[in-house]
Amino acid sequence: MRRDEKAPRIERILDELHPETPIPLDHSDPFTLLVAVLLSAQTTDAMVNRVTPELFRLAPTPARLHALGEERIRELIRKIGLAPQKARALARLGGILVEEHGGEVPESFEALEALPGVGHKTASVVMAQAFGVPAFPVDTHIHRLAARWGLSSGKSVERTEADLKRVFPRERWNRLHLQIIFFGREHCPARGHDLATCPICSWAATKKRIAEEAKKLPAKMRR
């Protein structure tokens, strides 16, 4: 089955399984979303949601974040992975938003990606979820599933993003981004997953891929 034939069927299944797609990171505006997404790298959303309430209480604006300073920010986010680097980036980010953007989060990929600690994936999430601009942020779930489903070679996240944008309609990118993440977490984990019984992998993955993944399963799970 070709990629363009798989895409509509995948969309239908994701709509049935995940009709609602709430943003998993707690936030109240573009600024708090930006901070939460930056913090989420190599850390679970649940952990981010545990540390951000106090951070956002003390620093609800870029100016207040910058005023907190790197050391205090690090104390507040110490349970987050890569806390020292992220604290340093956040302290600088707050100052740059004030000095160069009037205390507002810029609404462009170029400006966002120029901020400390903000890569293309983070910028894509903010553009999609805060400003409604079509984007297809690729995280580990999406990268893995796109390869399993034969929608991308999986050689790089940049390639995966381009392949997914090519096969799915632009107006669905923002919704599909979240739907695939939820599907990956609930139905299609990285390890111990029997592709042959998966609602999507069972028909979208190649027989060779299903057999390869089956060899990795614990003996009791093998068919």
KOLSETOR-505991 format. One line per 2 residues: number of its first residue (from 1); their letters; for each residue x, y, z of N, C-alpha, C. Coordinates in nm, 4 decimals, always signed. Last residue first. Layout:
NUM) a) X,Y,Z,X,Y,Z,X,Y,Z ~ ...;
END
This chain:
223) rr) +0.3732,-1.4842,+1.9005,+0.2591,-1.5582,+1.8502,+0.3021,-1.6969,+1.8033 ~ +0.5185,-1.3793,+2.2058,+0.5324,-1.4165,+2.0644,+0.4161,-1.5053,+2.0234;
221) mk) +0.5062,-1.3343,+2.4712,+0.4215,-1.2494,+2.3870,+0.4262,-1.2894,+2.2397 ~ +0.6891,-1.4989,+2.5928,+0.5473,-1.5213,+2.6249,+0.4545,-1.4391,+2.5383;
219) ap) +0.9359,-1.3929,+2.5074,+0.8884,-1.5195,+2.4541,+0.7390,-1.5417,+2.4767 ~ +0.9177,-1.0409,+2.4316,+0.9422,-1.1494,+2.5265,+0.8792,-1.2790,+2.4741;
217) lk) +1.0136,-0.9279,+2.1000,+0.9159,-0.9442,+2.2064,+0.9599,-1.0520,+2.3053 ~ +1.1810,-0.9217,+1.8866,+1.2239,-0.8474,+2.0041,+1.1299,-0.8664,+2.1232;
215) ka) +1.0505,-1.0494,+1.6851,+1.1687,-1.1163,+1.7405,+1.2162,-1.0489,+1.8695 ~ +0.8651,-0.8611,+1.6067,+0.8184,-0.9769,+1.6833,+0.9350,-1.0495,+1.7490;
213) ee) +1.0082,-0.6873,+1.4476,+0.9671,-0.6408,+1.5804,+0.9243,-0.7585,+1.6683 ~ +1.0360,-0.8519,+1.2206,+1.1543,-0.8028,+1.2915,+1.1200,-0.7599,+1.4330;
211) ai) +0.7687,-0.8859,+1.1429,+0.8483,-1.0031,+1.1833,+0.9709,-0.9602,+1.2627 ~ +0.7012,-0.6228,+1.0774,+0.6265,-0.6915,+1.1819,+0.7066,-0.8109,+1.2342;
209) rk) +0.8782,-0.5798,+0.8625,+0.8905,-0.4984,+0.9848,+0.8191,-0.5664,+1.1013 ~ +0.7802,-0.7652,+0.6766,+0.9176,-0.7759,+0.7232,+0.9350,-0.7006,+0.8542;
207) kt) +0.5297,-0.6679,+0.6267,+0.5402,-0.7989,+0.6913,+0.6810,-0.8177,+0.7481 ~ +0.5107,-0.3158,+0.7107,+0.5395,-0.4253,+0.6186,+0.5489,-0.5566,+0.6962;
205) aa) +0.2334,-0.1448,+0.8627,+0.3730,-0.1889,+0.8629,+0.3922,-0.3033,+0.7628 ~ -0.0440,-0.1313,+0.8324,+0.0398,-0.0277,+0.7701,+0.1869,-0.0692,+0.7639;
203) ws) -0.1637,-0.3384,+0.9729,-0.1831,-0.3329,+0.8272,-0.0912,-0.2322,+0.7584 ~ -0.0655,-0.3202,+1.2313,-0.1022,-0.4518,+1.1793,-0.1240,-0.4521,+1.0289;
201) ci) -0.0390,-0.0506,+1.3003,+0.0802,-0.1254,+1.2563,+0.0432,-0.2559,+1.1873 ~ -0.3077,+0.0061,+1.3861,-0.2505,+0.0643,+1.2640,-0.1318,-0.0171,+1.2128;
199) pc) -0.3807,-0.1506,+1.6044,-0.4847,-0.1001,+1.5144,-0.4318,-0.0405,+1.3838 ~ -0.1716,-0.4397,+1.6533,-0.1895,-0.2953,+1.6640,-0.2949,-0.2460,+1.5649;
197) ta) -0.0955,-0.6978,+1.6277,-0.2252,-0.6742,+1.6916,-0.2583,-0.5255,+1.7040 ~ +0.1531,-0.6929,+1.5108,+0.0487,-0.7682,+1.4416,-0.0901,-0.7451,+1.5015;
195) ld) +0.3242,-0.5671,+1.6870,+0.2729,-0.4904,+1.5730,+0.1556,-0.5609,+1.5059 ~ +0.3397,-0.5744,+2.0131,+0.3124,-0.6700,+1.9054,+0.2464,-0.5963,+1.7899;
193) hg) +0.5873,-0.4318,+2.2069,+0.4653,-0.4064,+2.1309,+0.4524,-0.5067,+2.0165 ~ +0.8141,-0.3938,+2.3636,+0.7129,-0.4899,+2.4054,+0.5815,-0.4737,+2.3326;
191) ra) +0.8708,-0.0416,+2.3135,+0.9161,-0.1766,+2.3448,+0.7996,-0.2654,+2.3871 ~ +0.7238,+0.1869,+2.2404,+0.8506,+0.1571,+2.1726,+0.8931,+0.0126,+2.1935;
189) pc) +0.3636,+0.1453,+2.1999,+0.4865,+0.1788,+2.2720,+0.6118,+0.1347,+2.1966 ~ +0.0841,+0.2153,+2.1025,+0.1979,+0.1745,+2.0204,+0.3308,+0.2108,+2.0865;
187) he) -0.1272,+0.3129,+2.2584,-0.1475,+0.1924,+2.1771,-0.0221,+0.1373,+2.1103 ~ -0.0553,+0.5366,+2.4136,-0.1594,+0.4459,+2.4601,-0.1664,+0.3134,+2.3858;
185) rg) +0.1540,+0.6738,+2.2869,+0.1594,+0.6513,+2.4310,+0.0630,+0.5415,+2.4757 ~ +0.0706,+0.6825,+2.0197,+0.1969,+0.6199,+2.0560,+0.2040,+0.5856,+2.2033;
183) ff) -0.1656,+0.8299,+2.0437,-0.1712,+0.6919,+1.9963,-0.0436,+0.6176,+2.0358 ~ -0.0662,+1.0783,+2.1247,-0.1552,+1.0035,+2.2140,-0.1607,+0.8560,+2.1735;
181) ii) +0.0843,+1.1392,+1.8908,+0.1495,+1.1300,+2.0226,+0.0637,+1.0480,+2.1180 ~ -0.1173,+1.1479,+1.7005,-0.0140,+1.0451,+1.6886,+0.0605,+1.0292,+1.8205;
179) ql) -0.2635,+1.3717,+1.7915,-0.3264,+1.2400,+1.7840,-0.2225,+1.1280,+1.7778 ~ -0.0818,+1.5846,+1.7632,-0.1237,+1.5411,+1.8968,-0.1850,+1.4020,+1.8941;
177) hl) -0.0577,+1.5857,+1.4792,+0.0603,+1.5866,+1.5673,+0.0244,+1.5344,+1.7062 ~ -0.3175,+1.6163,+1.3899,-0.2525,+1.4872,+1.3762,-0.1289,+1.4758,+1.4650;
175) rn) -0.3591,+1.8904,+1.4394,-0.4395,+1.7905,+1.5088,-0.3705,+1.6536,+1.5062 ~ -0.1725,+2.0074,+1.2644,-0.1701,+2.0380,+1.4080,-0.2463,+1.9338,+1.4899;
173) wr) -0.2397,+1.8975,+1.0023,-0.1099,+1.8775,+1.0677,-0.1141,+1.8969,+1.2178 ~ -0.4664,+1.9434,+0.8557,-0.4737,+1.8411,+0.9597,-0.3459,+1.8273,+1.0413;
171) er) -0.4137,+2.1226,+0.6561,-0.5105,+2.1639,+0.7578,-0.5243,+2.0625,+0.8711 ~ -0.2421,+1.9771,+0.4865,-0.1890,+2.0835,+0.5710,-0.2847,+2.1218,+0.6840;
169) pf) -0.2815,+1.6216,+0.4679,-0.3244,+1.7571,+0.4306,-0.2814,+1.8611,+0.5340 ~ +0.0105,+1.4067,+0.4484,-0.1124,+1.4482,+0.5158,-0.1502,+1.5909,+0.4755;
167) vr) +0.2434,+1.3809,+0.2978,+0.1400,+1.2794,+0.2834,+0.0060,+1.3184,+0.3484 ~ +0.4143,+1.5931,+0.3542,+0.3844,+1.5626,+0.2146,+0.2615,+1.4716,+0.2023;
165) kl) +0.4457,+1.5888,+0.6231,+0.3822,+1.7071,+0.5640,+0.3403,+1.6806,+0.4204 ~ +0.5859,+1.3489,+0.6423,+0.4509,+1.3582,+0.6969,+0.3767,+1.4788,+0.6405;
163) da) +0.8303,+1.4188,+0.5195,+0.7480,+1.3107,+0.4642,+0.6042,+1.3194,+0.5136 ~ +0.9253,+1.6232,+0.6897,+0.8976,+1.6520,+0.5486,+0.8068,+1.5464,+0.4864;
161) et) +0.9560,+1.4759,+0.9304,+0.8670,+1.5918,+0.9227,+0.8280,+1.6213,+0.7788 ~ +1.1508,+1.2869,+0.8508,+1.0182,+1.2436,+0.8939,+0.9182,+1.3580,+0.8845;
159) re) +1.3686,+1.4525,+0.8008,+1.3109,+1.3754,+0.6914,+1.1695,+1.3306,+0.7261 ~ +1.4113,+1.5465,+1.0597,+1.3846,+1.6423,+0.9513,+1.3192,+1.5716,+0.8330;
157) vs) +1.4739,+1.3223,+1.2002,+1.3456,+1.3865,+1.2309,+1.3099,+1.4880,+1.1220 ~ +1.5996,+1.0586,+0.9872,+1.6179,+1.1796,+1.0667,+1.4815,+1.2398,+1.0939;
155) kg) +1.5208,+0.8105,+0.8905,+1.6637,+0.8394,+0.8993,+1.6934,+0.9645,+0.9820 ~ +1.2640,+0.7235,+0.8409,+1.3069,+0.7321,+0.9792,+1.4533,+0.7646,+0.9966;
153) ss) +1.1315,+0.7068,+0.6043,+1.2471,+0.6189,+0.6219,+1.2961,+0.6184,+0.7657 ~ +0.7749,+0.7097,+0.6440,+0.9031,+0.7775,+0.6329,+1.0151,+0.6762,+0.6549;
151) lg) +0.5627,+0.5446,+0.6564,+0.5373,+0.6782,+0.6023,+0.6667,+0.7567,+0.5829 ~ +0.5592,+0.2970,+0.7754,+0.6085,+0.3069,+0.6395,+0.5811,+0.4407,+0.5743;
149) wr) +0.4976,+0.2742,+1.0372,+0.3859,+0.2741,+0.9429,+0.4291,+0.2861,+0.7967 ~ +0.7459,+0.3002,+1.1569,+0.6737,+0.1732,+1.1677,+0.5635,+0.1635,+1.0624;
147) aa) +0.7996,+0.5716,+1.1003,+0.8838,+0.4662,+1.0434,+0.8121,+0.3317,+1.0463 ~ +0.6011,+0.6949,+1.2470,+0.6086,+0.7216,+1.1031,+0.6934,+0.6157,+1.0332;
145) lr) +0.6667,+0.6097,+1.5053,+0.5477,+0.5580,+1.4394,+0.5492,+0.5820,+1.2888 ~ +0.9066,+0.7518,+1.5609,+0.9010,+0.6054,+1.5655,+0.7833,+0.5512,+1.4856;
143) hi) +0.8253,+1.0195,+1.5373,+0.9380,+0.9693,+1.4576,+0.9332,+0.8158,+1.4489 ~ +0.6251,+1.0312,+1.7314,+0.5915,+1.0517,+1.5907,+0.7015,+0.9966,+1.5006;
141) ht) +0.7760,+0.9837,+1.9676,+0.6617,+0.9006,+1.9318,+0.6334,+0.9105,+1.7823 ~ +0.9694,+1.1900,+1.9688,+1.0121,+1.0505,+1.9568,+0.8982,+0.9578,+1.9164;
139) dv) +0.8242,+1.4491,+1.7552,+0.8897,+1.4025,+1.8777,+0.9241,+1.2549,+1.8606 ~ +0.7881,+1.6971,+1.5305,+0.8191,+1.5541,+1.5362,+0.8922,+1.5225,+1.6667;
137) pf) +0.5320,+1.9193,+1.4394,+0.6440,+1.8907,+1.5294,+0.6657,+1.7402,+1.5413 ~ +0.4201,+2.0533,+1.1902,+0.4149,+1.9099,+1.2242,+0.5352,+1.8771,+1.3118;
135) ap) +0.1873,+2.3229,+1.1422,+0.3232,+2.2725,+1.1640,+0.3101,+2.1245,+1.1963 ~ -0.0092,+2.6040,+1.0798,+0.0149,+2.4630,+1.0482,+0.1621,+2.4261,+1.0632;
133) vg) -0.0695,+2.8106,+1.3572,-0.0012,+2.8013,+1.2282,+0.0267,+2.6542,+1.1982 ~ -0.1798,+2.8669,+1.6048,-0.2618,+2.8010,+1.5040,-0.2002,+2.7926,+1.3657;
131) fa) -0.0398,+2.9661,+1.8195,-0.0794,+3.0604,+1.7151,-0.1591,+2.9974,+1.6014 ~ -0.0003,+2.7559,+1.9970,-0.0283,+2.8899,+2.0506,-0.0862,+2.9820,+1.9444;
129) qa) +0.0370,+2.5286,+1.8399,-0.0568,+2.5238,+1.9511,-0.0901,+2.6603,+2.0098 ~ +0.2164,+2.5998,+1.6266,+0.0949,+2.5222,+1.6046,-0.0073,+2.5422,+1.7155;
127) mv) +0.4209,+2.7468,+1.7455,+0.3505,+2.8018,+1.6295,+0.2173,+2.7311,+1.6080 ~ +0.4989,+2.5634,+1.9452,+0.4454,+2.6948,+1.9820,+0.3669,+2.7555,+1.8650;
125) vs) +0.5924,+2.3489,+1.7887,+0.4843,+2.3286,+1.8847,+0.4192,+2.4622,+1.9203 ~ +0.8000,+2.4740,+1.6468,+0.6844,+2.4195,+1.5743,+0.5661,+2.3982,+1.6672;
123) at) +0.9827,+2.5336,+1.8478,+0.9202,+2.6425,+1.7724,+0.7950,+2.5942,+1.7010 ~ +1.0525,+2.2705,+1.9179,+0.9874,+2.3592,+2.0150,+0.9161,+2.4733,+1.9451;
121) kh) +1.1741,+2.1902,+1.6748,+1.0575,+2.1188,+1.7277,+0.9807,+2.2056,+1.8265 ~ +1.3892,+2.3690,+1.6424,+1.2796,+2.3685,+1.5452,+1.1550,+2.2991,+1.5995;
119) gv) +1.4681,+2.4985,+1.9741,+1.4991,+2.4382,+1.8456,+1.3770,+2.4369,+1.7554 ~ +1.5666,+2.7059,+2.2194,+1.4506,+2.6788,+2.1335,+1.4980,+2.6243,+1.9991;
117) gp) +1.7775,+2.7926,+2.3740,+1.7114,+2.6682,+2.4105,+1.5953,+2.6286,+2.3232 ~ +1.7275,+3.1339,+2.2984,+1.8078,+3.0332,+2.3688,+1.7246,+2.9097,+2.4034;
115) la) +1.5850,+3.2051,+1.9722,+1.5840,+3.2181,+2.1176,+1.6671,+3.1076,+2.1828 ~ +1.5634,+3.1500,+1.7090,+1.6796,+3.2304,+1.7481,+1.6888,+3.2465,+1.8998;
113) el) +1.3251,+3.0284,+1.6774,+1.4429,+2.9423,+1.6743,+1.5709,+3.0177,+1.7074 ~ +1.1568,+3.2545,+1.6766,+1.1520,+3.1582,+1.7866,+1.2793,+3.0746,+1.7925;
111) ae) +1.2214,+3.3765,+1.4342,+1.2446,+3.4469,+1.5599,+1.2448,+3.3518,+1.6789 ~ +1.1469,+3.1723,+1.2508,+1.2819,+3.2275,+1.2528,+1.3130,+3.2942,+1.3860;
109) fs) +0.8745,+3.1293,+1.2944,+0.9699,+3.0226,+1.3197,+1.1105,+3.0788,+1.3370 ~ +0.6886,+3.3810,+1.4665,+0.7565,+3.3338,+1.3462,+0.8562,+3.2259,+1.3839;
107) ep) +0.5800,+3.5536,+1.6699,+0.4972,+3.4607,+1.5931,+0.5638,+3.4225,+1.4607 ~ +0.7386,+3.5882,+1.9921,+0.7279,+3.6183,+1.8490,+0.6505,+3.5111,+1.7749;
105) ve) +0.5880,+3.6735,+2.2916,+0.6463,+3.5613,+2.2178,+0.6302,+3.5893,+2.0689 ~ +0.6738,+3.9930,+2.4393,+0.5802,+3.9005,+2.3758,+0.6555,+3.7866,+2.3074;
103) gg) +0.8408,+4.1919,+2.5242,+0.7804,+4.1066,+2.6259,+0.6803,+4.0070,+2.5713 ~ +0.9446,+4.3117,+2.2951,+0.8443,+4.3826,+2.3740,+0.7742,+4.2976,+2.4775;
101) he) +1.1520,+4.1786,+2.1806,+1.0170,+4.1468,+2.1332,+0.9076,+4.2103,+2.2185 ~ +1.3983,+4.2463,+2.2889,+1.3857,+4.2417,+2.1432,+1.2433,+4.2219,+2.0917;
99) ev) +1.3725,+4.2585,+2.5701,+1.4548,+4.3558,+2.4987,+1.4265,+4.3618,+2.3489 ~ +1.1996,+4.0435,+2.6386,+1.1729,+4.1806,+2.6829,+1.2445,+4.2815,+2.5932;
97) li) +1.3233,+3.8238,+2.5208,+1.1832,+3.8535,+2.4873,+1.1476,+3.9973,+2.5260 ~ +1.5722,+3.8368,+2.6485,+1.5633,+3.8631,+2.5040,+1.4197,+3.8956,+2.4629;
95) gg) +1.5049,+3.7679,+2.9139,+1.5624,+3.8981,+2.8826,+1.5495,+3.9338,+2.7359 ~ +1.4090,+3.5052,+2.8808,+1.3234,+3.6095,+2.9374,+1.3740,+3.7472,+2.9029;
93) lr) +1.6401,+3.3763,+2.7816,+1.5205,+3.3890,+2.6983,+1.4297,+3.5002,+2.7491 ~ +1.8110,+3.3732,+3.0022,+1.8458,+3.4536,+2.8845,+1.7240,+3.4791,+2.7968;
91) al) +1.6659,+3.1967,+3.1644,+1.7026,+3.3293,+3.2147,+1.7365,+3.4229,+3.0986 ~ +1.6501,+2.9704,+2.9984,+1.5297,+3.0432,+3.0356,+1.5610,+3.1840,+3.0863;
89) ar) +1.9186,+2.8831,+2.9814,+1.8475,+2.9250,+2.8607,+1.7253,+3.0097,+2.8953 ~ +1.9698,+2.8172,+3.2493,+2.0514,+2.9190,+3.1828,+1.9785,+2.9736,+3.0592;
87) ak) +1.7839,+2.6145,+3.2805,+1.7743,+2.7348,+3.3642,+1.8515,+2.8491,+3.3001 ~ +1.8822,+2.4250,+3.1009,+1.7517,+2.4856,+3.0769,+1.7336,+2.6134,+3.1592;
85) qp) +2.1253,+2.3533,+3.2203,+2.1240,+2.4125,+3.0856,+1.9923,+2.4848,+3.0587 ~ +2.0308,+2.2490,+3.4705,+2.1240,+2.3627,+3.4633,+2.1223,+2.4328,+3.3276;
83) al) +1.8437,+2.0332,+3.3924,+1.8001,+2.1552,+3.4612,+1.9003,+2.2708,+3.4515 ~ +1.8316,+1.7908,+3.2556,+1.9117,+1.9002,+3.2007,+1.8767,+2.0349,+3.2637;
81) gi) +1.5068,+1.7042,+3.3774,+1.6306,+1.6673,+3.3115,+1.6988,+1.7873,+3.2490 ~ +1.3813,+1.8453,+3.6793,+1.3716,+1.8301,+3.5339,+1.5077,+1.7891,+3.4776;
79) kr) +1.4184,+1.9096,+3.9364,+1.3781,+1.7715,+3.9102,+1.3687,+1.7411,+3.7601 ~ +1.4729,+2.1845,+3.9366,+1.5836,+2.0911,+3.9617,+1.5469,+1.9455,+3.9311;
77) il) +1.3334,+2.4164,+3.8955,+1.3174,+2.3099,+3.7962,+1.4184,+2.1966,+3.8180 ~ +1.3998,+2.5849,+4.1036,+1.2589,+2.5546,+4.0794,+1.2386,+2.4371,+3.9855;
75) er) +1.6742,+2.6087,+4.0814,+1.6168,+2.5492,+4.2024,+1.4730,+2.5036,+4.1779 ~ +1.6915,+2.7428,+3.8371,+1.7451,+2.6067,+3.8489,+1.6894,+2.5369,+3.9726;
73) ir) +1.5870,+2.9901,+3.9069,+1.5150,+2.9071,+3.8102,+1.5613,+2.7624,+3.8226 ~ +1.7917,+3.0795,+4.0736,+1.6588,+3.0538,+4.1299,+1.5759,+2.9670,+4.0364;
71) ee) +2.0058,+3.0993,+3.8857,+2.0157,+3.0141,+4.0041,+1.8794,+2.9797,+4.0621 ~ +1.9162,+3.2852,+3.6830,+1.9472,+3.1449,+3.6524,+1.9457,+3.0547,+3.7748;
69) gl) +1.6412,+3.5048,+3.7635,+1.7819,+3.4688,+3.7524,+1.8027,+3.3194,+3.7380 ~ +1.4104,+3.6561,+3.7912,+1.4362,+3.5457,+3.8838,+1.5835,+3.5071,+3.8831;
67) ah) +1.4088,+3.8290,+3.5754,+1.4433,+3.8830,+3.7067,+1.4730,+3.7727,+3.8084 ~ +1.3174,+3.6638,+3.3714,+1.4536,+3.7152,+3.3642,+1.4998,+3.7645,+3.5011;
65) lr) +1.0557,+3.6338,+3.4641,+1.1434,+3.5174,+3.4484,+1.2894,+3.5611,+3.4466 ~ +0.9572,+3.8910,+3.4513,+0.9685,+3.8270,+3.5823,+1.0601,+3.7048,+3.5754;
63) ap) +0.9625,+3.9247,+3.1723,+1.0390,+4.0140,+3.2597,+1.0602,+3.9514,+3.3970 ~ +0.7856,+3.7244,+3.0776,+0.9290,+3.7200,+3.0452,+1.0132,+3.8068,+3.1380;
61) tp) +0.5607,+3.6236,+3.3459,+0.5946,+3.7046,+3.2291,+0.7439,+3.6910,+3.1990 ~ +0.5291,+3.4809,+3.5761,+0.4242,+3.4671,+3.4752,+0.4521,+3.5445,+3.3466;
59) al) +0.7011,+3.3639,+3.8020,+0.7465,+3.4273,+3.6770,+0.6427,+3.4091,+3.5673 ~ +0.5723,+3.2501,+4.0163,+0.6762,+3.3492,+4.0430,+0.7166,+3.4265,+3.9183;
57) rf) +0.3964,+3.0852,+3.8837,+0.3452,+3.1752,+3.9879,+0.4463,+3.2874,+4.0127 ~ +0.5600,+2.9364,+3.7211,+0.4708,+3.0334,+3.6572,+0.4094,+3.1295,+3.7583;
55) le) +0.6877,+2.7799,+3.9179,+0.7658,+2.8654,+3.8281,+0.6779,+2.9727,+3.7671 ~ +0.4710,+2.6456,+4.0259,+0.5444,+2.7401,+4.1098,+0.6294,+2.8344,+4.0239;
53) pt) +0.3865,+2.4947,+3.7906,+0.2960,+2.5832,+3.8663,+0.3701,+2.6871,+3.9513 ~ +0.6080,+2.3360,+3.6857,+0.5766,+2.4679,+3.6303,+0.4784,+2.5525,+3.7119;
51) vr) +0.6411,+2.0839,+3.7987,+0.7307,+2.1917,+3.8417,+0.6887,+2.3299,+3.7919 ~ +0.4461,+1.9170,+3.6926,+0.4632,+1.9220,+3.8383,+0.5470,+2.0417,+3.8826;
49) nv) +0.4668,+1.9336,+3.4206,+0.3456,+1.9879,+3.4827,+0.3539,+1.9935,+3.6346 ~ +0.7061,+1.7943,+3.3882,+0.7007,+1.9379,+3.3588,+0.5809,+2.0004,+3.4284;
47) ma) +0.6180,+1.5377,+3.4498,+0.7176,+1.6022,+3.5357,+0.7180,+1.7531,+3.5134 ~ +0.4413,+1.4938,+3.2366,+0.3921,+1.4898,+3.3748,+0.4889,+1.5588,+3.4696;
45) dt) +0.6064,+1.4936,+3.0159,+0.5118,+1.6038,+3.0323,+0.4616,+1.6102,+3.1766 ~ +0.9451,+1.3948,+3.0926,+0.8048,+1.3656,+3.0674,+0.7180,+1.4902,+3.0861;
43) tq) +1.2350,+1.4955,+2.9095,+1.1623,+1.4898,+3.0369,+1.0160,+1.4615,+3.0042 ~ +1.3631,+1.5760,+2.6797,+1.4217,+1.4679,+2.7585,+1.3607,+1.4580,+2.8981;
41) as) +1.1980,+1.8833,+2.6928,+1.2994,+1.8051,+2.6233,+1.3636,+1.7041,+2.7187 ~ +1.0317,+2.0477,+2.8420,+0.9898,+1.9094,+2.8190,+1.0925,+1.8240,+2.7470;
39) ll) +1.1104,+2.3117,+2.8544,+1.1430,+2.2253,+2.9677,+1.1189,+2.0778,+2.9374 ~ +0.9965,+2.4057,+2.6179,+1.1427,+2.4063,+2.6334,+1.1848,+2.3104,+2.7454;
37) va) +0.7291,+2.3838,+2.6881,+0.7816,+2.3000,+2.5804,+0.9341,+2.2932,+2.5885 ~ +0.7113,+2.5765,+2.8916,+0.6805,+2.4357,+2.9201,+0.7393,+2.3440,+2.8133;
35) vl) +0.7754,+2.8145,+2.7538,+0.8590,+2.7691,+2.8652,+0.8370,+2.6202,+2.8917 ~ +0.5608,+2.8210,+2.5697,+0.6995,+2.8192,+2.5241,+0.7919,+2.7652,+2.6329;
33) lt) +0.3442,+2.8413,+2.7463,+0.3576,+2.7245,+2.6591,+0.5018,+2.7111,+2.6110 ~ +0.3883,+3.0902,+2.8586,+0.3993,+2.9734,+2.9455,+0.4062,+2.8443,+2.8638;
31) fp) +0.3529,+3.2442,+2.6162,+0.4773,+3.2474,+2.6929,+0.4918,+3.1239,+2.7808 ~ +0.0873,+3.1961,+2.5255,+0.2036,+3.1555,+2.4447,+0.3346,+3.1514,+2.5225;
29) ds) -0.0866,+3.0773,+2.8261,-0.0656,+3.1716,+2.7163,+0.0571,+3.1280,+2.6363 ~ -0.1016,+2.8789,+3.0124,-0.2127,+2.9739,+3.0066,-0.2016,+3.0723,+2.8912;
27) hd) -0.0499,+2.5219,+3.0550,-0.0040,+2.6576,+3.0230,-0.1261,+2.7485,+3.0159 ~ +0.0565,+2.1876,+3.0680,-0.0252,+2.2926,+3.1290,+0.0351,+2.4303,+3.0995;
25) lp) +0.0744,+1.9751,+2.7957,+0.1522,+2.0612,+2.8843,+0.0648,+2.1741,+2.9365 ~ -0.0987,+1.8450,+2.6163,-0.0586,+1.7776,+2.7414,+0.0221,+1.8617,+2.8388;
23) ip) -0.3877,+1.9711,+2.4763,-0.2429,+1.9924,+2.4824,-0.1938,+1.9377,+2.6163 ~ -0.6328,+1.7311,+2.3712,-0.5877,+1.8384,+2.4614,-0.4359,+1.8501,+2.4603;
21) te) -0.8082,+1.6212,+2.1466,-0.6617,+1.6287,+2.1514,-0.6171,+1.7456,+2.2401 ~ -1.0595,+1.3842,+2.0827,-1.0196,+1.5030,+2.1564,-0.8680,+1.5044,+2.1688;
19) ph) -1.0617,+1.1476,+1.9418,-1.1397,+1.2602,+1.8887,-1.1064,+1.3925,+1.9583 ~ -0.8939,+0.8989,+1.9091,-0.8560,+1.0221,+1.9791,-0.9300,+1.1437,+1.9207;
17) le) -1.0136,+0.6922,+1.7655,-0.9504,+0.6636,+1.8937,-0.9219,+0.7884,+1.9765 ~ -1.1167,+0.8207,+1.5382,-1.2025,+0.7347,+1.6194,-1.1444,+0.7141,+1.7592;
15) dl) -0.8962,+0.9558,+1.4379,-1.0163,+1.0325,+1.4735,-1.1090,+0.9517,+1.5632 ~ -0.7292,+0.7389,+1.3824,-0.6908,+0.8332,+1.4874,-0.8090,+0.9188,+1.5307;
13) ir) -0.8727,+0.6231,+1.1703,-0.8514,+0.5480,+1.2937,-0.8157,+0.6419,+1.4091 ~ -0.8598,+0.8290,+0.9777,-0.9897,+0.7816,+1.0269,-0.9747,+0.7081,+1.1593;
11) ei) -0.5809,+0.8510,+0.9335,-0.6576,+0.9643,+0.9864,-0.7894,+0.9182,+1.0465 ~ -0.5292,+0.6006,+0.8187,-0.4694,+0.6355,+0.9483,-0.5453,+0.7507,+1.0126;
9) rp) -0.6673,+0.6372,+0.5801,-0.7106,+0.5322,+0.6732,-0.6545,+0.5577,+0.8117 ~ -0.5203,+0.8445,+0.4581,-0.6611,+0.8648,+0.4947,-0.7115,+0.7609,+0.5942;
7) ak) -0.2488,+0.7131,+0.4397,-0.2771,+0.8341,+0.5176,-0.4245,+0.8520,+0.5541 ~ -0.2306,+0.4999,+0.2597,-0.2351,+0.4738,+0.4042,-0.2879,+0.5935,+0.4824;
5) ed) -0.2098,+0.6224,+0.0169,-0.3275,+0.5387,+0.0420,-0.3419,+0.5089,+0.1908 ~ +0.0306,+0.7487,+0.0254,-0.0881,+0.8337,+0.0100,-0.2177,+0.7547,+0.0250;
3) rr) +0.2016,+0.5255,+0.0450,+0.1869,+0.6184,+0.1570,+0.0598,+0.7010,+0.1464 ~ +0.0565,+0.2191,-0.0891,+0.1362,+0.3412,-0.0977,+0.1072,+0.4331,+0.0209;
1) m) +0.0844,-0.1193,+0.0000,+0.0000,+0.0000,+0.0000,+0.0882,+0.1247,+0.0000;
END
